[in-house]
């Protein structure tokens, strides 16, 4: 028997707002060490990118991009992390270098977010490009949550290293912002403490 087609709830419908709020509030950071295979399928990765593409982008400059680090390149990235640590601390212990390497070997999906900070359009300042990149990342995290995966953003001092910049062939105006980690949740952490909604809004008065 044929299955009836699924009809999307139209925007503005109360059920649509409740559905969106559910996934937004259920998103939480899951540390990469708690993310295991399987990761998103090829089709799901296409959906993650489609969600990212829906982010606000003034003048459609697309000033940000993701770089995938596949499983075959994780060992190389682990050495990038270790070398970046050696450059910062020539006395780094073997245990510290091992921990740095391990950071590259965790979540099954690993992307590097890069933003072009160079002059692009006088009407689109850098902070707008960074906000757009943040919206793109949030869309990815929300979509991953809706798919049933855990996710996290990670950074660290290696992002500011010449070693990493050279490894990823980044240009002079490219800013590596963070890594995006997605995978199946092996162990959930504590529920995050979030601010009360009332803390996030004030009302402007022209009279002070």
C-alpha positions as CSV (number, residue, x, y, z in Angstrom):
1,X,0.0,0.0,0.0
2,X,1.4,3.4,-0.9
3,X,2.4,5.7,1.9
4,X,0.8,9.1,2.0
5,X,3.4,11.9,1.3
6,X,4.7,13.8,4.3
7,X,3.4,17.4,4.2
8,X,5.6,20.0,5.9
9,X,4.0,22.1,8.5
10,X,3.8,25.6,7.1
11,X,5.8,28.4,8.7
12,X,3.7,30.3,11.1
13,X,1.8,27.3,12.3
14,X,2.0,26.7,16.1
15,X,3.2,23.1,15.5
16,X,6.0,24.4,13.3
17,X,7.2,26.8,16.0
18,X,7.0,24.1,18.7
19,X,8.9,21.6,16.5
20,X,11.7,24.2,15.9
21,X,12.0,25.1,19.5
22,X,12.2,21.5,20.5
23,X,15.3,20.8,18.4
24,X,16.9,24.2,19.2
25,X,16.6,23.6,22.9
26,X,17.6,20.0,22.7
27,X,20.9,20.8,21.1
28,X,23.8,20.4,23.4
29,X,27.6,20.1,23.2
30,X,28.8,16.5,23.4
31,X,32.6,16.4,23.8
32,X,34.3,14.7,20.9
33,X,35.7,11.9,23.1
34,X,32.0,10.9,23.6
35,X,31.3,10.8,19.8
36,X,31.8,7.5,18.0
37,X,30.9,5.9,14.7
38,X,28.7,5.8,12.8
39,X,28.8,9.4,11.6
40,X,26.5,11.1,9.1
41,X,26.0,9.4,5.8
42,X,26.8,11.0,2.5
43,X,23.2,12.0,2.0
44,X,23.1,13.4,5.6
45,X,26.2,15.4,5.0
46,X,24.5,17.0,1.9
47,X,21.7,18.0,4.3
48,X,24.1,19.5,6.8
49,X,25.6,21.6,4.0
50,X,22.2,22.6,2.8
51,X,21.4,23.8,6.3
52,X,24.6,25.7,6.4
53,X,23.9,27.3,3.1
54,X,20.7,28.8,4.5
55,X,22.6,31.0,6.9
56,X,22.4,34.8,6.5
57,X,24.9,36.0,4.0
58,X,24.9,39.7,3.2
59,X,25.5,40.3,-0.5
60,X,25.9,36.5,-1.0
61,X,29.7,36.6,-0.6
62,X,29.9,33.1,0.9
63,X,32.9,34.3,3.0
64,X,33.2,31.1,4.9
65,X,33.8,27.4,4.1
66,X,34.3,24.0,5.7
67,X,37.3,21.8,5.1
68,X,36.6,18.1,5.8
69,X,39.3,16.0,7.5
70,X,38.5,12.4,6.4
71,X,39.5,9.3,8.3
72,X,42.5,8.8,6.0
73,X,43.9,12.2,7.0
74,X,43.4,12.0,10.8
75,X,46.9,10.6,11.5
76,X,48.4,13.5,9.6
77,X,46.3,16.0,11.5
78,X,47.3,14.4,14.8
79,X,50.9,15.2,13.9
80,X,50.0,18.8,13.0
81,X,48.5,19.1,16.5
82,X,51.6,17.6,18.1
83,X,54.0,19.8,16.1
84,X,52.0,22.9,17.0
85,X,52.4,22.0,20.6
86,X,56.1,21.5,20.2
87,X,56.4,25.0,18.6
88,X,54.6,26.5,21.6
89,X,56.4,24.4,24.2
90,X,59.7,22.8,23.3
91,X,59.6,21.0,26.7
92,X,56.2,19.3,26.1
93,X,56.1,15.9,27.6
94,X,55.3,12.7,25.6
95,X,52.0,12.4,27.5
96,X,51.1,15.9,26.4
97,X,52.0,15.3,22.8
98,X,49.9,12.1,22.9
99,X,46.9,14.0,24.2
100,X,47.3,16.6,21.4
101,X,47.4,13.8,18.8
102,X,44.3,12.2,20.2
103,X,42.2,15.3,19.5
104,X,42.4,14.5,15.8
105,X,41.1,10.9,16.2
106,X,37.8,11.2,17.8
107,X,34.5,12.3,16.2
108,X,33.7,10.5,12.9
109,X,32.9,13.7,11.1
110,X,35.4,16.5,11.5
111,X,35.3,19.8,9.6
112,X,37.4,23.0,10.0
113,X,35.5,26.2,9.6
114,X,37.5,28.9,7.8
115,X,36.3,32.6,7.3
116,X,37.8,34.9,4.7
117,X,38.7,38.1,6.7
118,X,40.1,40.0,3.7
119,X,38.4,43.0,1.9
120,X,35.4,41.7,0.1
121,X,32.7,44.4,0.0
122,X,32.8,47.7,1.8
123,X,29.2,47.2,2.9
124,X,29.9,43.8,4.5
125,X,32.2,44.3,7.5
126,X,34.1,41.4,9.1
127,X,31.7,41.1,12.0
128,X,28.8,40.4,9.7
129,X,30.8,37.7,7.9
130,X,31.7,36.1,11.3
131,X,28.0,36.2,12.4
132,X,27.0,34.6,9.2
133,X,29.6,31.8,9.7
134,X,28.3,31.4,13.2
135,X,24.7,31.0,11.9
136,X,25.9,28.4,9.4
137,X,27.6,26.4,12.1
138,X,24.5,26.6,14.3
139,X,22.4,25.3,11.4
140,X,24.8,22.4,11.1
141,X,24.6,21.6,14.8
142,X,20.8,21.8,14.8
143,X,20.4,19.6,11.8
144,X,22.8,17.1,13.4
145,X,20.7,17.1,16.5
146,X,17.5,16.5,14.5
147,X,19.3,13.6,12.8
148,X,20.0,12.0,16.2
149,X,23.7,12.8,16.3
150,X,25.8,14.6,19.0
151,X,28.0,17.5,18.1
152,X,30.5,20.0,19.4
153,X,32.6,22.9,18.4
154,X,36.3,22.8,19.4
155,X,39.1,25.2,19.1
156,X,42.5,25.4,20.9
157,X,45.8,27.1,20.5
158,X,46.7,25.0,17.4
159,X,44.3,27.0,15.4
160,X,46.6,30.0,15.7
161,X,49.7,28.1,14.7
162,X,51.7,28.5,11.5
163,X,51.9,24.7,11.4
164,X,48.2,24.4,11.0
165,X,47.9,27.2,8.5
166,X,50.6,25.6,6.4
167,X,49.0,22.1,6.6
168,X,45.7,23.4,5.4
169,X,47.2,25.8,2.8
170,X,45.4,28.7,4.3
171,X,45.8,32.1,2.7
172,X,46.9,35.3,4.4
173,X,43.3,36.4,5.0
174,X,41.9,33.0,6.0
175,X,40.9,32.7,9.6
176,X,40.5,29.1,11.0
177,X,37.7,29.6,13.5
178,X,36.9,26.2,15.0
179,X,36.5,22.5,14.3
180,X,33.0,21.0,13.9
181,X,32.6,17.5,15.4
182,X,29.6,15.2,14.7
183,X,29.0,11.6,15.6
184,X,26.9,9.1,17.5
185,X,26.7,9.8,21.2
186,X,28.5,7.1,23.2
187,X,28.1,8.8,26.5
188,X,26.0,11.8,27.3
189,X,27.4,14.5,29.5
190,X,25.5,16.8,31.9
191,X,22.7,18.9,30.7
192,X,24.0,22.4,30.0
193,X,23.1,25.3,32.3
194,X,21.5,27.9,30.2
195,X,20.4,31.5,31.0
196,X,16.8,32.4,31.7
197,X,15.2,33.9,28.6
198,X,14.4,37.0,30.6
199,X,18.1,37.7,31.0
200,X,18.6,38.0,27.3
201,X,16.4,41.0,26.6
202,X,16.3,44.6,27.7
203,X,14.1,47.4,26.5
204,X,15.5,50.6,25.1
205,X,14.1,53.9,26.2
206,X,15.1,57.1,24.4
207,X,14.6,58.9,27.7
208,X,17.2,56.7,29.4
